[in-house]
């Protein structure tokens, strides 16, 4: 009987070792994935920093002024008048926000003057968030 109990315990120990090894292996794979993701994040942050530095270099006022002076004849740039700038509330409404006009039967050709709300025909969705000022 002692032999049977020993064999059962050895089997349980072997199974526990196999489960422990499997868990350790999965943990190591996850750790490698975490390191890979951290490296990708660092690369993206470095790229963002490089692009910010590049943008700062390209948008320097002295450089832009030099470019304007060099290409003024070709581009014919004009300063923006302060009256050309508007606030968002001064912009016209989108087509989708315009209320539907009410059509009366008298206007439609009938002798009765009873107001009838018009059903707007389906139009294309506005692609722009704001209109333009002319």
N, C-alpha and C positions, 0 to 999 in steps of 0.2 A: 504494500500500500504506500510505503514511503516513496518508492520509485514512481508511482503514478502521480503523486502530488508534486514531486520534483519536476517531472516532465510537463505538467500543467503550468507550474511556475516559470519554467524556462520558456514555454510558449508565450505566456503573458508578458514576460520581460522582452522577448524578441518583438512581439507586436507593439509594445510601448516604445521600444527603440525605433522601430520603423515609423511610427506615428510622429515621434519627436524629430526624426530626421526629415520627414516630409514637411512638417511645420517650419523647421529651420530653413529648408531649401526655399519654401514660399516666401519667408521673411527676407531672405537674401535677394530674391528676385524683386521684391517690392522695394527694397533699399536701393538696388541698382536703378529701378525706374524713377525713384525719387531723385537720385543724383542726376539722372539724365534730364529730368524736368527742370531741376534747379539750374543746370547748365544752359538749357534753352531759355529760361527766364533771364539769366545773366546776359546771354547773347542779345536778346530782344531789348533789354535795358541799355546795353552798350550801343546798340543800333539807334535807339531813340535819342540817347545823348549825342551821338555823332550827328544825327539829323538836326537836332536843335542847334548844335554848334554851326553846322552848315547854313541853316536858316539865318542865324544871327550874322554870319559873315555876308550872306547874300543881301540881307535887308539893311545893311549899314547906310545911314543917310548920305555919307560922303560918296560911297560907291554909286548909289542911286542917282545922286546929283550929277556925277561924272557921266553916267550912262545917258541921262536926259540931255545933257549938253552935247554929247557925241552924236546922238540920234535924233535930235530935235528937228532937223530938216526933214527927215524921213517920216517921223511919227506925227509931227505937228501937234504936240501935246499942249493943252491949255490948262491953266489952273482951274480948279473947281470953285465955282462961286458958292458963297455960304448960303445963298437962297436955293441952291439945288438940293440941299439936304432936307429931308422931311422926317417927321416922326412916324412911327408905325400906325398911329391912329389917323393920320392924314392920308394913308394909302387907300385906294378904292377897295370895295368888297370883292371877294371871289364870286365867280358865277354861281357857285353852289349856295352862296349866302344871300343872293339877291332874292327878295320876296317875289312870288309869282304875281303878275298883274291880274286884276279882276276884269273880266270881259262881260259887258252887259249884252243882253239880247238885242237892244236897240242898235248897238254898234255892230253886232253881228249880222244885222239885216232884218231882224224881226221887229214888229211894232211894239212889243212889250219891253218895258224898261226894268226888268227884274234882274238884279245883280246875280251873276253866276260865277263862282270861283273857277278859274281855269286850272286845268291839270297840266303841269309843266311836262313837256316832252322830255324823255331821258336824253341827257346830253353827256358829253365826255366829262370825266372827272377833271377838275383843275389840277394841273401838274405842278403849278408853282404855289408856294405858300403865300405870296404877296403879289399885288399888281404893280404896275409901273405908273409913274407920274409923267405926263407929257407937258 
